Structure formats: structure tokens, C-alpha cells
């Protein structure tokens, strides 16, 4: 995939992220590439079914997308007012339990 091509999961990530703005597509595609780069060393030598791999990549990408707006904990504005939230600094936080459920000993200091 060249730098100008979008990742095949971009549309699914856009839906999960709640953005259908075409201007966000390059950033979403880049976040999918970044998620795959984070994931690569932990799955080297293992085989994951494509739906599982896609799920882990999408979850990690979505965490990266949400972290862009919540550095070190930010408040969210809702129709009900201000809602505080925090985003973990671990970009793979959603991936660890999924990888372990798939039989890959990741996120335990042994991956």
C-alpha cells in the first residue's frame, strides 16, 4: 500500500470513531498503519484469523484516534454538560486481552 492509498479498514474505523468527514480519512488510515506497527512484534510467529486481527487493529486504532483529543485526560462536552475522561497512555490497552484470548501471550512481559 502506498502512502496515498487508504487502509482497507479505514471506512470501518471511521464508523467506529463516529466521523464520516472525508478530511479525517488520511489520519484514520495512518492510525491503522500505526496500530499494525505496534501489533507486529507481538504477533510475529503466530497466526491470527483475519477477523481477529482486524478487530485488534481496529481497537488499537480507535484508541489512538480517541487519544488525539484526550492527552493526559481532558473533559468531553456532552448535551448534559462536561464529562471528564482519561485515555490510557498504553496504545495497546485494548489489544492485550484480545491477543491473550486468541492464545498469544502478549502484554505480560513475555511477548
C-alpha positions, -999 to +999 in steps of 0.1 A: +000+000+000+014+034-010+013+064+012-016+078-008-037+047-006-061+043+023-060+013+045-088-012+037-102-008+072-105+030+071-143+030+065-149+007+094-127+028+117-144+060+106-178+044+115-164+033+150-148+067+155-181+085+147-166+105+118-177+104+082-157+135+074-135+128+043-108+151+057-103+126+086-097+096+063-059+101+058-054+104+096-076+073+102-056+054+077-023+065+093-036+053+127-044+019+112-008+017+100+005+028+134-017+002+151-003-025+128+032-014+136+025-016+174+010-050+169+036-066+146+062-076+172+036-092+195+022-115+168+054-124+150+054-162+147+017-165+154-012-169+131-044-150+138-076-153+118-082-122+097-114-112+116-094-114+149-065-094+135-088-068+121-106-065+155-073-059+173-061-034+147-094-015+148-095-014+186-059-001+188-066+024+160-097+037+178-077+041+210-052+062+191-079+082+174-095+090+208-062+098+224-056+126+200-083+146+217-076+135+253-039+140+260-033+134+297-070+134+304-094+160+290-131+167+295-157+159+270-186+182+263-220+165+261-256+177+259-257+172+297-226+192+304-189+184+310-178+148+313-143+140+324-125+111+309-090+097+307-072+079+279-046+054+289-011+060+277-008+024+266-017+023+229-023-014+231-045-015+261-075-029+242-053-054+223-038-073+253-069-092+264-079-099+229-045-113+220-044-134+251-079-147+243-065-158+209-037-177+226-009-152+222+009-145+255+011-107+249+011-078+273+026-100+301+062-092+296+068-124+276+057-114+241 
